[in-house]
Amino acid sequence: MEKTITGRPGIHPLANLRSSYHYHWNLMNKIKALIIDDEELGRKIIREYLESHPEVEVMAECRDAHQALEAIEKYHPDLLFLDVQMPEINGFELLEMLEEIPYVIFSTAYDQYALKAFEVNAVDYLLKPFDQERFDIALERVKKSIQHLQYEKEKIENLLKNLHPEKKYLDRMLVKQLGKIIILNTEEINWIEAMEDYVNLHTARGDYLVLQSLSNLETKLDPNRFIRVHRSYIVNIDAIREIEQWPNSRYKLHLQDGHQITLSRSGVKRLKKLMI
């Protein structure tokens, strides 16, 4: 079943949800926060602990990454109370979808992999179950950072990078269509077509227009799966049904969805190299 998230109209392939604002805050403003945890008990505990912190305003509670993306788009929060272990898309993967990351207070059950990542990158976290005192310490640390605009964004970026040191290419994209944000796995893309300043992503569940050049997107896709066969086309090799040879050493691709694409000479060379 397709997961969609209502958001503002506009198109961008890399979750450019919050590039139009920054985290400027002073003592006269409340800290806008989101609580993101798939467990009701986890969200309830944070709500209760926040009762002694009236300067923090909870804008929304989210039980998964899909709701979180919608709330981030709507409220532009200053702070996320973010559970790491969530189904389908975990807390780390959620942050990887954001172009700009707000202040974050992580919470996690005992997870040796996650705890090591936090400690190696000197990122603070709350180990469940945590009490009011430990919660207050973490929140006070973040409040001081906000007041002095000391955002340690590099630590979180390094944390995410170190979680997947071998990861070089996109495996998910956020695309906007008709006011909805759709999480699209790149493996779902059959072929990509250049359309002036946009690219059209052709998938089994529909076509999605994205503001991105074909050359730029090509650098972000796994070259072992996606091949540039023409100046205007990139094809997922798994979507190729057959290759037809024409006179004068020309070739035509027949795709699983019935579309046909004529290869350029350079496209033929790339395809042969990949097929060897």
Number of C-alpha atoms within 10 A of each C-alpha: 3 7 10 19 18 19 20 16 11 17 23 18 20 17 23 17 24 18 11 8 9 13 17 11 16 12 10 7 11 14 21 18 23 26 23 28 27 20 14 12 10 17 20 14 14 18 15 11 14 18 11 11 13 10 15 19 18 19 16 17 20 20 18 21 23 19 17 23 22 19 21 21 19 16 14 19 23 22 24 20 21 28 26 22 20 20 11 9 14 17 21 19 16 18 20 16 20 18 13 18 22 20 21 21 20 20 23 20 15 12 12 9 9 17 17 12 17 19 12 12 16 13 17 18 21 20 16 12 11 14 13 13 10 12 18 15 12 15 19 12 12 20 20 12 14 20 13 12 13 11 17 12 14 10 16 21 14 16 20 18 14 14 16 9 9 8 11 12 13 15 14 18 17 23 23 25 20 11 14 19 27 20 19 20 12 19 17 17 23 21 25 24 19 20 16 11 10 17 23 19 20 18 18 10 10 8 14 20 21 24 17 19 15 23 15 9 15 17 12 12 19 17 14 10 14 23 20 23 22 18 14 16 23 26 22 22 18 15 20 18 14 12 15 11 12 10 6 6 8 13 18 17 20 17 20 14 14 9 11 16 18 19 20 18 14 13 19 19 13 14 17 10 9 14 9 5
